[in-house]
Amino acid sequence: MCPAETLVYFGTYTRGDSTSEGIYVAKLDAVNGALPQPRLAAEADNPSYVAIAPGGKFVVVANQKTGNIVSLKIESMTGALSTTESEINVGAPVNVRFIKRSQHASHRRP
């Protein structure tokens, strides 16, 4: 991938009248801001939030309607996503956030 390009992932609602199939990816050109037509990166059931993990090798996906969070591996050349078989059930997640340990430790209560 060219240094001037950034992968952009976004989840879509897949139920009801939607024709969406899950998580899509596009390569944003950071020089001119061009964002081409996205392509399917992975099929998923209502991925409501997608976050790229620190290091850029994985995405973590919150699936609000199915009540789970999954991690997917990023294929570095194409941006396609593949399963890691890692999943947790947490109710109805709507967001995922990565916090550095030093930041987390400074917010602890005595």
N, C-alpha and C positions, 0 to 999 in steps of 0.2 A: 504494500500500500504506500502511496506517495505521502511524504510528510505533510503536504499541504491539504490532505484529505482527512476527514474525520468521519467515523462511522456513527450514524444516528439510528437508534432503535426506537420503535414505538409499538405499543400494544394496541389491539383493536378489540372491540366487543364482537363476539362471533355468534351470538344467539339472536333469536327473533328473525327479523327480515334482513339481517346483515349478510353480505356476501364475503365478509372478511374471514380469513383463515387463521389468524393468530398474530405473530410478531413479524414485523416488517423491518427492513434495513435499507438505508440509502447512504451513499457517500457524499457528505457535504464538502464542497470545495471551499476551504477556509480563505482562499485568495479572493474569489469573486462572489462567494455566498450561494453558488448554484447548488440546488438540491434536486437530483434527478428523480424520475418515477421510482418509488420504492419497489422492492421485490420481497417475496416471502422468505424469511430467515428460518422460521420454525412454525409448525402448526401448534396451536395452543388454544385452550378453552377459556375465553374471556380474560386475556392477560391485561389487567388494568394498570399495572405499573411495571416498568422495566428499568433496572439500574445496572450500569456497568461497574463491576467490582474493581477495587484498586488493583492496579497491575494490568488491567485491560484484557485478561484472558477469559473471563467469565461474565455472564449477566445473571442477575437474580431477578426473578419475576414473581410479582404478587398477583395471584388469581383471586379476585374478590368474590366472584360467584361460586367458585369451587372450594374456597377456603384453604388454599395451600400456597406455599412459597417453594419455588424450584430454582435450581441453578442449572445453567446451560453453558457449555463450552463454546467459545467464539473461534471459528476457523479464521486464522489471521489473514489469509489472502482474499477470501470471498465475503467474510462477514456472516456466513451461514452459522446456525446454532445447532449443537447436538446435545443429546441428553447426557447427564452425569449420573442419573439414577438417584439424585439427592433431592429429597422432598420432605417438607414438614407441613403438618396441618395446624393452622392457627386461628381458625374462625373465619373472618372476612377481612383479610389484609387489603389495605388500600395504598400502602406506601412501603418503600424500602429505603433505608438510609445507612450509609457507612460512616462510622465515627472512629477516628483514631483513638487508640487506647489512652494516650496522654490527655486528650480532650475529655474522654469519658471519666477518667480518674479525677479530673479537676471538678467534676460536677457531682461527686459523691457526697452524700450527707454524712455527717459525723456519727 
